[in-house]
């Protein structure tokens, strides 16, 4: 299974139908960035999107998985399993590790803040404590941004990530306005 062949096939079929990336994304309820990633080979459609994508492109799922039209398909189940394994491997690349790293640093920063806040033996300046909270919030926001840009393909998922970032960002903005 050649992912470059699949990505070029998706792009070619979309253009043959006269659709823009935005139009295809809207029909599949994903973002335009997701379509762009699929067509450039930087990402792959989720297995749950193979059937809707093939319907929108007027092709069979087997043709989509082969990356070409009317090729005699091998076992469809075998192709789906192979596709699923390949996409799993691609999901755990450096960007995913960076997202996990940002979240871990955020948790560690918040724990550090709590240690300083509730330990009576440690006295720290208020601004240092505020700085620790700001750093932890920045790690959450950066992690969410990377996740949203690279992994959230469905519009609902993208909205959830944005909402989470905003819930962290609003208190941070309030503190910065009040004290600076």
C-alpha positions in Angstrom: 0.0 0.0 0.0 1.6 3.3 -1.2 0.4 6.3 0.8 1.8 8.7 -1.8 -0.1 7.0 -4.5 -3.3 7.3 -2.4 -2.7 11.0 -1.7 -2.2 11.8 -5.4 -5.3 9.7 -6.3 -7.4 11.7 -3.8 -6.2 15.0 -5.2 -6.7 13.9 -8.8 -10.2 12.6 -8.2 -11.2 15.7 -6.3 -10.0 17.9 -9.2 -11.7 15.8 -11.8 -15.0 16.4 -10.0 -14.2 20.1 -9.9 -14.3 20.3 -6.1 -12.2 22.5 -4.0 -10.6 21.3 -0.8 -13.1 23.4 1.2 -16.0 21.8 -0.6 -14.8 18.3 0.0 -14.0 19.1 3.6 -17.5 20.5 4.1 -19.1 17.4 2.7 -17.1 15.1 5.0 -17.4 17.3 8.1 -13.6 17.7 8.4 -11.3 20.7 8.1 -9.7 22.0 4.9 -6.3 21.3 6.5 -7.2 17.7 6.8 -7.9 17.4 3.1 -4.6 19.2 2.4 -2.7 16.8 4.6 -4.3 13.8 2.8 -3.4 15.2 -0.6 0.2 16.1 0.3 0.8 12.8 2.0 1.4 14.3 5.4 -1.6 12.6 6.8 -4.2 9.9 6.0 -8.0 9.9 6.3 -9.3 8.1 9.4 -10.6 4.6 8.6 -14.1 5.8 9.5 -13.9 8.4 6.7 -12.9 5.9 3.9 -16.5 5.1 2.9 -17.8 8.7 2.9 -14.6 9.9 1.1 -14.9 7.2 -1.6 -18.6 8.1 -2.1 -17.8 11.7 -2.5 -15.1 10.9 -5.0 -17.4 8.4 -6.9 -14.9 5.5 -6.4 -14.9 2.2 -4.6 -13.0 1.9 -1.2 -10.8 -0.7 -2.8 -9.8 1.8 -5.5 -9.1 4.4 -2.9 -6.9 2.0 -0.9 -5.0 0.9 -4.1 -4.6 4.5 -5.2 -5.8 3.8 -8.7 -9.0 3.0 -10.5 -10.3 -0.4 -11.5 -7.4 -2.3 -10.3 -8.5 -5.8 -9.4 -8.8 -5.5 -5.6 -7.3 -7.9 -3.2 -9.2 -8.9 -0.1 -10.9 -5.6 1.1 -10.6 -6.7 4.7 -6.9 -7.3 4.3 -6.5 -3.8 2.7 -8.3 -2.1 5.5 -6.2 -3.8 8.1 -3.0 -2.9 6.3 -4.2 0.7 5.9 -5.1 0.9 9.6 -1.7 -0.3 10.6 0.1 2.2 8.4 -2.0 5.1 9.6 -1.4 4.1 13.3 2.3 4.3 12.6 2.0 7.7 11.1 0.0 9.1 14.0 2.9 8.5 16.4 5.4 10.7 14.8 7.4 13.6 16.3 4.5 16.0 16.4 2.5 13.6 18.6 5.4 13.1 20.9 5.7 16.9 21.1 2.0 17.2 22.1 2.5 14.6 24.8 5.7 16.4 26.0 3.8 19.7 26.2 1.0 18.2 28.3 3.5 16.5 30.6 5.4 19.8 31.1 2.1 21.5 31.8 1.1 19.0 34.5 4.6 19.2 36.1 4.4 23.0 36.1 1.0 23.0 37.8 2.3 20.4 40.4 5.3 22.7 41.0 3.0 25.6 41.5 0.8 23.6 44.0 3.9 22.6 45.9 5.0 26.2 46.3 1.5 27.4 47.0 0.6 24.9 49.8 4.0 24.3 51.4 4.3 26.8 54.3 8.1 26.3 54.4 8.6 27.7 50.9 8.1 31.4 50.4 8.1 32.6 46.8 7.3 35.9 45.3 3.8 36.2 43.9 5.2 37.0 40.4 7.2 33.8 40.4 4.1 31.8 41.2 2.2 33.6 38.5 5.0 32.9 36.1 4.8 29.2 36.8 1.0 29.2 36.1 1.6 31.2 32.9 4.2 28.7 31.7 1.9 25.8 32.5 -0.9 27.4 30.6 1.3 28.1 27.6 2.3 24.4 27.5 -1.4 23.5 27.4 -2.1 26.0 24.6 0.9 25.0 22.5 0.0 21.3 22.9 -3.6 22.0 21.9 -2.5 24.0 18.9 -0.2 21.3 17.7 -2.8 18.6 18.3 -5.5 20.7 16.6 -3.4 21.4 13.5 -2.1 17.9 13.0 -4.6 15.4 14.5 -8.0 16.9 14.8 -9.6 16.2 11.4 -13.2 16.4 12.3 -14.7 19.8 12.8 -16.3 18.8 16.1 -12.9 17.6 17.4 -11.3 20.9 16.3 -14.0 22.9 18.2 -13.4 20.8 21.4 -9.6 21.5 21.2 -10.3 25.2 20.6 -12.7 25.4 23.5 -10.2 23.7 25.8 -7.5 26.2 24.8 -9.8 29.1 25.4 -10.8 27.8 28.8 -7.1 27.8 29.8 -6.5 31.1 28.0 -9.3 33.2 29.6 -8.1 33.0 33.2 -4.6 33.7 32.0 -5.7 36.8 30.1 -7.6 38.0 33.2 -4.5 37.7 35.4 -2.3 39.4 32.9 -4.8 42.3 32.5 -5.2 42.7 36.3 -1.5 42.6 37.2 0.3 43.9 34.2 
